[in-house]
């Protein structure tokens, strides 16, 4: 009888260097395109945000009208001051918001450490959550992968630590309190008899709502 043929053993074909190089060259454009997607989205987000801010600032009243000394007088009572403040808030809302923002900006510029900490926190929010594409892979750090909810929770905890355990929080609250005090003082002493709200001005009151809706749409509804 003829001898039985030996059994066939499975073999594996190792990829050659040329095939590996071709695979790398094929995957390269995809990774480059995904890397370029985030800066493009950031530019679109910042451009739309600046447009929304410009539209909101377009409703500001003339500053000479705000600082008109002839229209300032002492209120007769607390109810009179409250009524004046309510009318002036509706009329000078954009100017008052600018005053509070300037107060906050001046306080931060006077304290570089607080400004750097706040900018670092803002950069973390933008690159890790707000401006990250919806189809981007989950954040990987410390040998594990974090979901979007875990990333959001970490950012909230980091924000609380920076705001409440450093001088950043007290500085922000002090600047906002100073701006609010200036607004309340002007609103109580400014006589609002010559101030009238028309329909376009009332329509501009939804600028903040439009800004928030733009941010929500730009972030894919995550905020």
C-alpha positions, 0 to 999 in steps of 0.5 A: 500500500502507498504511504499516507500523505502527511497532514496539511498544516495551516499557514499564515501569510505575513503582510509585506512592508510594501503592503503595510506602507500602502495601508498606512498611506490609505489611512493617512488622509482619513486621519488628517481629515478628521483632525481638520474637522475640529478646527473647521467646526471651531471656526464656524462656531466662533464665527456664528458666536461673534455674529450673534454678539454683534446682533445683540450689541446692535440694540445698544442705546446711545451712550450719551443718552445713558450718561445724560446728567440732566436726566438724573434725580433722586427717587422720591421713595423705594417704590419710585426707585423700583419702578425706574429701575424696571423701566431702565432695565428694559430700555438700557438692557444691552448697555447694562450688560456691557457695563457688567461685562466690562467690570468682569473683564477689568477684574480679570485683567487685574488678576492674571492668575485668575484670568489664566485659570479661567481661560484654561477651564474654558479651553478644556470645555471647548476642546473636550466637550463643546467643540468636539465633533459628535462622531469623535471617539470617546476621550481616552486617558489614564488607561481607560475610555470616558463616555460623554457623560463622564467627560461632562461630569469631570468638567463640572467637577473641575469647574466647581473646584476652580471657581470655589476653591481658588480666588477665581470664584470670589473675583468673579462674584465681586466683579459681577456684584460691582457691575450689578450695583452700578446698574441698580444705582443708575437705574434708580436715579435715571428718570425714565419719562423720555424713554419709549420702547418700540416693537423692534426694540422689544424684538431685540429682547430675544437676542440672548435666547437666540444666542443660547439656541445657536450654542445648543445647535452648534454643540449638537444639542448637548448643552 
